Amino acid sequence: MEFLRETLPDGREWWRIADPAWENPLDPGFAGRRGGRWNPPDSFPVLYLNEDMLTARLNLSTFVAHWPYEPEDLRDETGPVLVGCALPHRQIVCEAHTAAGLRAAGLPNTYPHDEDGVPVAHARCQRIGERVKETGLHGIRARSAQSRDGAGRELAWFPASSRAVARRLRVLEFGGWFRG
């Protein structure tokens, strides 16, 4: 299967939702051990990023899913921060957000849901992520898994080596990005 490729714009600011207590919120090793939508546990490092603040707000519900309270209940100084970062230049990724890109990746045009309205399983996405990684692409830019209408874009970034790192640009406190 031939994936559609796209080159990410150099210098773009990507966003990572993070607990303020995390030592390094841009460490892709955590998802490599734990797994995520596009990589199985104990596989390869992935840094899961949001393309914009709209997508970050959509993904906040997943971030706080096991908390005993809702984001609206948080005080500005206690909520998750948003870490802005830049990736190395010339990152070529799998395009999985247009109809053609989804088809090439083996996903339904209705992604993040299947034709019956059921969310596409992580296991299916993880198999795609493994194949994308094997081709040497640096990740997958996809529709937000938290959006029913295809709004928002997420990036699962696969660093090419341990020297390829996301560079922190700034940190926004909870009230500045969630309520702002």
Backbone torsions as a table, in degrees:
resi	resn	phi	psi	omega
1	MET	NA	132.6	179.5
2	GLU	-100.0	116.6	178.9
3	PHE	-77.8	147.4	169.9
4	LEU	-74.2	140.0	-177.8
5	ARG	-112.7	148.9	171.1
6	GLU	-143.5	147.3	177.2
7	THR	-95.8	125.5	178.7
8	LEU	-69.7	145.0	178.5
9	PRO	-67.0	128.7	176.7
10	ASP	-63.1	140.2	176.5
11	GLY	82.2	0.3	179.3
12	ARG	-66.1	143.6	175.6
13	GLU	-92.7	121.8	176.5
14	TRP	-105.5	157.2	-172.6
15	TRP	-122.8	135.9	178.5
16	ARG	-122.3	123.5	173.5
17	ILE	-75.3	133.6	-175.7
18	ALA	-146.2	150.9	170.2
19	ASP	-76.0	132.3	-179.3
20	PRO	-58.8	-20.3	-178.9
21	ALA	-82.9	-11.8	-179.4
22	TRP	-63.5	133.6	-179.7
23	GLU	-65.5	-46.5	179.7
24	ASN	-138.4	91.6	-177.2
25	PRO	-67.1	-11.1	179.6
26	LEU	-101.0	16.4	177.9
27	ASP	-81.2	115.2	179.5
28	PRO	-77.9	-5.9	-178.2
29	GLY	-66.4	-31.7	-179.6
30	PHE	-59.5	-50.4	179.9
31	ALA	-67.6	-27.1	175.7
32	GLY	-64.4	-35.9	178.5
33	ARG	-81.9	-45.3	-174.3
34	ARG	-83.3	-29.5	-174.6
35	GLY	86.5	171.1	-179.8
36	GLY	-165.2	-164.3	-178.3
37	ARG	-57.8	-42.0	-172.2
38	TRP	-106.5	3.5	176.4
39	ASN	-146.3	136.0	178.2
40	PRO	-74.1	162.4	176.7
41	PRO	-57.4	149.0	178.3
42	ASP	53.8	47.3	-179.0
43	SER	-119.2	-97.3	-176.3
44	PHE	-132.3	154.2	-178.6
45	PRO	-66.2	138.2	177.0
46	VAL	-142.1	136.4	173.3
47	LEU	-109.1	115.4	-179.1
48	TYR	-88.7	121.2	-173.7
49	LEU	-128.2	159.3	175.9
50	ASN	-108.7	140.4	-178.7
51	GLU	-75.0	-28.2	-177.7
52	ASP	-153.1	177.0	-177.4
53	MET	-71.0	-30.0	175.4
54	LEU	-58.7	-46.9	179.7
55	THR	-65.5	-39.3	177.8
56	ALA	-61.8	-42.0	178.1
57	ARG	-63.5	-39.7	176.4
58	LEU	-61.2	-41.5	-176.3
59	ASN	-79.0	-12.6	-180.0
60	LEU	-60.2	-34.2	-179.6
61	SER	-61.1	-36.5	176.6
62	THR	-71.3	-40.0	-178.1
63	PHE	-60.2	-38.0	-176.5
64	VAL	-104.7	16.2	-173.3
65	ALA	-55.5	-33.6	-176.8
66	HIS	-100.8	8.4	177.4
67	TRP	-80.7	152.4	-178.8
68	PRO	-81.2	7.5	-178.6
69	TYR	-143.9	167.2	-178.3
70	GLU	-93.0	159.0	178.3
71	PRO	-55.8	-35.1	-179.6
72	GLU	-63.8	-20.0	-179.5
73	ASP	-83.9	-11.1	-175.7
74	LEU	-79.7	145.2	170.2
75	ARG	-80.1	151.0	-176.3
76	ASP	-54.4	-37.3	-176.6
77	GLU	-81.3	-5.9	-177.8
78	THR	-112.0	-8.0	-176.9
79	GLY	-82.1	171.0	177.6
80	PRO	-61.8	146.5	176.0
81	VAL	-93.7	167.0	175.3
82	LEU	-118.4	119.4	-177.7
83	VAL	-100.3	118.9	175.8
84	GLY	-86.4	136.6	-178.5
85	CYS	-144.6	162.1	174.7
86	ALA	-119.3	145.8	179.2
87	LEU	-99.8	163.2	174.4
88	PRO	-56.9	157.8	-179.5
89	HIS	-67.2	157.1	172.9
90	ARG	58.2	51.0	177.1
91	GLN	-88.7	117.6	179.1
92	ILE	-104.8	125.1	-173.3
93	VAL	-127.6	168.8	172.6
94	CYS	-76.5	129.9	178.0
95	GLU	-91.3	115.0	-178.6
96	ALA	-131.7	50.2	178.5
97	HIS	-133.3	-19.4	173.9
98	THR	-94.5	166.4	178.8
99	ALA	-57.7	-43.7	-179.7
100	ALA	-66.4	-41.0	179.7
101	GLY	-66.7	-40.9	177.8
102	LEU	-64.1	-44.1	179.3
103	ARG	-60.3	-46.0	-179.8
104	ALA	-63.2	-31.0	179.8
105	ALA	-82.6	-10.0	-178.4
106	GLY	85.9	24.8	179.0
107	LEU	-111.5	153.7	178.7
108	PRO	-71.2	153.3	177.7
109	ASN	-61.7	-16.0	-179.5
110	THR	-91.2	4.3	-179.4
111	TYR	-50.1	135.1	23.1
112	PRO	-89.0	7.2	177.2
113	HIS	-114.4	157.3	174.4
114	ASP	-82.7	-177.2	-176.4
115	GLU	-62.1	-22.5	179.5
116	ASP	-91.5	2.8	179.2
117	GLY	86.5	6.5	179.4
118	VAL	-89.1	135.2	178.0
119	PRO	-56.2	137.6	176.1
120	VAL	-64.7	130.2	-174.8
121	ALA	-67.2	146.8	175.7
122	HIS	-56.4	-40.4	-177.3
123	ALA	-57.1	-41.4	179.0
124	ARG	-65.2	-45.5	178.8
125	CYS	-65.1	-37.5	-179.8
126	GLN	-63.3	-39.1	177.3
127	ARG	-63.7	-40.3	177.0
128	ILE	-64.3	-45.1	178.8
129	GLY	-58.1	-40.9	178.0
130	GLU	-62.9	-41.5	179.6
131	ARG	-67.9	-40.0	177.7
132	VAL	-61.0	-45.5	179.4
133	LYS	-60.1	-41.9	-179.9
134	GLU	-62.4	-28.5	179.4
135	THR	-76.2	-12.1	-179.0
136	GLY	93.2	2.4	175.3
137	LEU	-70.3	156.4	-174.1
138	HIS	-97.4	20.9	175.5
139	GLY	145.9	-168.1	-178.9
140	ILE	-136.2	123.6	173.1
141	ARG	-102.3	115.3	-171.3
142	ALA	-132.2	166.5	170.3
143	ARG	-60.2	150.2	177.5
144	SER	-64.1	131.4	178.0
145	ALA	-70.3	-12.0	-178.9
146	GLN	-95.5	2.1	-176.2
147	SER	-112.7	128.3	177.6
148	ARG	-77.2	-24.0	-174.6
149	ASP	-103.7	9.6	178.5
150	GLY	84.4	5.5	178.3
151	ALA	-72.3	152.6	177.0
152	GLY	81.2	149.1	177.5
153	ARG	-130.4	138.4	176.7
154	GLU	-116.7	155.6	175.9
155	LEU	-128.9	124.1	168.4
156	ALA	-99.5	105.6	-174.5
157	TRP	-96.7	128.1	178.9
158	PHE	-105.0	102.0	178.8
159	PRO	-59.0	137.9	-177.8
160	ALA	-68.7	-27.7	-180.0
161	SER	-159.2	177.4	178.9
162	SER	-69.0	-17.5	177.9
163	ARG	-83.3	-17.7	179.0
164	ALA	-82.3	114.1	-177.1
165	VAL	-131.8	152.6	171.8
166	ALA	-80.9	134.8	-178.3
167	ARG	-98.3	123.0	179.7
168	ARG	-67.4	130.4	177.9
169	LEU	-104.0	-43.9	-179.5
170	ARG	-166.2	166.9	178.2
171	VAL	-128.4	128.5	177.2
172	LEU	-106.1	128.5	176.1
173	GLU	-66.4	158.4	-174.9
174	PHE	-50.7	-50.1	-177.8
175	GLY	-63.4	-26.7	-178.8
176	GLY	-77.1	-22.1	-179.6
177	TRP	-116.5	-31.5	-179.1
178	PHE	-81.9	-44.1	-177.9
179	ARG	-92.7	-17.5	-172.3
180	GLY	-75.7	NA	NA
